Amino acid sequence: MALPPLNATFNLDRSLIQARDLMSDLQRQLATGKTSTSYGGLGNERVLSLSFRSEISQIDGFQSSISQTQIRLDLTHSSVNRLRDIALDIKSEALGSTIETDFTNQTTFQATADARLSEVLSILNTDVAGRHLFGGRVTDQNPVLTSSQILDGVGGADGFRTIANERQLADLGADDRGRLVVASATTDSVQLSEDIAGHPFGFKLSAVTSGLSGTTVSGPSGSPSSIDVQFSSTLPTDGETIRFTLDLPDGTTSEIELVARATGPVEAGEFLIGADEDATATNFSTALGDALEFAGQSELRAASLFAAADNFFDFDPSTPPQRVVGPGFTTATSLVDATAADTVFWYQGEVSDDPARESAVVRIDDAVTVNHGARANEDAFKSLVKQLAVLTTDTFDMEIQEDRDRYREMSERINVNLGFGDGSQSFDNVIAEFTVIQATLNAAEERHQASKELLGGFVSDVEDADIYEVSAELLSLETRLQASLRVTASLGQISLVNFL
C-alpha cells in the first residue's frame, strides 16, 4: 500500500488551517452578533448597509434639531401663557379696582401693574442656553430693556415718562382746552375752532348736533376747522341741548353736551339762557370753555397717555419712535423721529417687516421646515407692555373730579385694549400658532422614530449574524474538525515498521 503523497498532506494541513480560521470567525460572530468587522466583508450588500446607515444618521440630525426646538418651544409656550394670564388679570382688574390712592398718588392697582411690568419684561428676556427667545434673529442679547430704563430713561436718553409728559402738554395746550379756541365771531355768536390746521395734537372737531331753538349751527368746516353757533332773538328753551363730538389723539371720541337752563345757578355742562341772544352767547361761551377744560383734564389727558404710548412703543424699520418737537410743547405742531441719543428704544431685538415666526427656522425633514421665532414687539406683547407702562406713569388726586374721571377713562381703555377686539393679534392667536408648531414637530418626531426603527431592521438584516445559524454551523465545524484531527493523528502514527 502506498503512503499518502506529500501534496495530499499539504492540502489536509491547509484545510485544517481554513477550518480553524472559519471557526475563529464563527466564534467572533457568535460573540459580537455581526457578520463582518468591516463593510468589505459584507460583499455586495455593503452598499445597502451604507445607504441605510446614511439615512439613519440624517434622521438622527433631524431628531436632534427637533429636540432642541421643542425645548425652546416649551419655554416659549409657557412664557406666552403666563403673559396671557397677566393680561387677563389686568383686564379684569381694570374696571374693578378701587380709586383710593396712597402717598404716591397711585392706586393699589397701579402698584400691582408696576410689579407686573417688571415681570413681563423679564419674561420677554427669557433665554435658553444664551439664546434669547423673543428677539427674532437677534438672539445674543436681551430684546427689551428694564422697567426703570423704559420709564425713566438711561444714559441721557429720555424714557416714556418724559415722552408722555411732552405729549400731554402738546395735547392740552396752554389753557387746557385741547388746542381748541372759543371765540365770539359776533356778539350773538360763538365760534369753536382748532388753533392751527394740520397738527396731530389735542381735540379735533368731528361733528355737532343741536337741539337749541332759534339757533343756527354750522360746521365743522374750514381750515383750521371750526363750528359756528349763532343765537337769535328766539332763545333756546330750558332743557334743550347741543352736543359736540371731538376726536381724541388715541383714536377714540369725546362728547361735550351743554344743556340750556332758564334759571341759575347752573352746574357743569349747563349754560344760562340770557335776557337776549348776546347774553345767551356770552353764557354759552363761558360754559363751553369750562367744559373743554374739564374734558381736557379728564378724557383728553387719558387719551394723550395712550397716544404717547403709541408714539414711544410703536416703531418699525421705516419709522422710529416719535416725540413732540419742542420746547414750546404747548404750541407744538408736529412730531419728530426720535434717535437713540435722545430717546430710549425699549425693544432691542430684530426690527423687521417679516413675520416674527420666520425669524427662526429649523429643518425637520428633507423637504419640511418649521418657522418658530418670536419677537417682543409683536402686537400682543407690545400692547400688554403699553397698558402697564401707562398704568404706572400717571398719578391722581382723587379729591379732584377730573382726576377721578381720568382714572376711569384710563381703566376703561386698558380693559378694551386688552380685549384685542379690534382684530389685532391676541395672546390666544400666538398660543394657537405655537400649538400648531409643536404638533408639527411631534408628528415629525413620531415619523422619524418609525422610519429609524424600520431602517435599523434593514441594517440588522444585512449586518447582524443569525446566532442560531452560526451556532449550528460552529457545532458542525467542530464535529468535522474533530474527525479530521483524529484522521490526522492516525496518519501521524503510521511508520514503515508499522506498515510492514
HELIX and SHEET records of a PDB file:
HELIX    1   1 LEU A    6  THR A   32  1                                  27    
HELIX    2   2 TYR A   39  GLU A   45  5                                   7    
HELIX    3   3 ARG A   46  ALA A   94  1                                  49    
HELIX    4   4 THR A  108  LEU A  124  1                                  17    
HELIX    5   5 SER A  147  ASP A  152  1                                   6    
HELIX    6   6 PHE A  160  LEU A  172  1                                  13    
HELIX    7   7 GLU A  277  ALA A  295  1                                  19    
HELIX    8   8 GLY A  296  LEU A  300  3                                   5    
HELIX    9   9 ARG A  301  PHE A  313  1                                  13    
HELIX   10  10 PHE A  329  THR A  331  5                                   3    
HELIX   11  11 ALA A  356  SER A  359  5                                   4    
HELIX   12  12 ASP A  379  THR A  393  1                                  15    
HELIX   13  13 GLN A  401  ASN A  417  1                                  17    
HELIX   14  14 PHE A  427  GLU A  463  1                                  37    
HELIX   15  15 ILE A  467  GLY A  492  1                                  26    
HELIX   16  16 LEU A  496  PHE A  499  1                                   4    
SHEET    1   A 2 ASP A 127  VAL A 128  0                                        
SHEET    2   A 2 ARG A 131  HIS A 132 -1                                        
SHEET    1   B 4 LEU A 180  ALA A 183  0                                        
SHEET    2   B 4 SER A 189  GLU A 194 -1                                        
SHEET    3   B 4 SER A 226  GLN A 230 -1                                        
SHEET    4   B 4 THR A 216  SER A 221 -1                                        
SHEET    1   C 4 LYS A 204  SER A 210  0                                        
SHEET    2   C 4 THR A 241  ASP A 247 -1                                        
SHEET    3   C 4 THR A 253  ARG A 261 -1                                        
SHEET    4   C 4 GLU A 270  LEU A 272  1                                        
SHEET    1   D 2 GLN A 322  VAL A 324  0                                        
SHEET    2   D 2 LEU A 335  ASP A 337 -1                                        
SHEET    1   E 2 VAL A 361  ASP A 365  0                                        
SHEET    2   E 2 VAL A 368  ASN A 371 -1                                        
END                                                                             
